[in-house]
Amino acid sequence: MAWVFLVIAGFFEMFGVAMIHRWNQNRNWKSISFIIVGFGASFLFLAFAMESLPMGIAYAVWTGIGASGGAVIGMLIYGEPKEWRRIIFIFMILSATVGLKLVS
């Protein structure tokens, strides 16, 4: 169940990052509320996951999901460049995260 919590935390992290972009476009209470909910839920589910997963693994996976997911959201939704080099580096982040889990 800890891994499920960790993936949920990562998705809320991606949501929070996307809402920061929204905040930069439209500064209102709704935008800031979404940021607070997104990151609050992300930290809550990360804490649940860390009850049984080692901190280093949990944090690396959470960060990897958030960083790569944020980059993908930027490319798909917000029109950021979709260069092959960016995609390779996203895969490198995900590969490093999986590799860390495999050697632990």
Residue pairs with C-beta under 8 A, 6 or more apart in sequence:
2 48
2 49
2 50
2 51
2 52
2 53
2 58
3 49
3 53
5 45
5 46
5 48
5 49
6 45
6 46
6 49
6 53
6 58
6 61
6 62
7 65
8 41
8 45
9 41
9 42
9 43
9 44
9 45
9 46
9 48
9 49
9 62
9 65
10 42
10 61
10 62
10 64
10 65
10 66
10 69
11 65
11 69
12 38
12 39
12 41
12 42
12 45
13 38
13 39
13 42
13 62
13 65
13 66
13 69
13 70
14 65
14 66
14 69
14 70
14 73
15 34
15 38
15 42
16 34
16 35
16 38
16 39
16 42
17 38
17 66
17 69
17 70
17 73
18 38
18 70
18 73
18 77
19 31
19 34
19 35
19 38
20 35
21 74
21 78
22 31
22 34
23 31
23 32
23 35
42 62
42 66
46 58
46 59
46 62
49 58
49 62
50 58
54 104
56 100
56 104
57 100
57 101
57 104
60 96
60 97
60 100
60 101
61 97
61 100
61 101
63 97
64 93
64 94
64 96
64 97
65 97
67 93
68 90
68 93
68 94
71 80
71 86
71 90
72 90
74 80
75 81
75 82
75 86
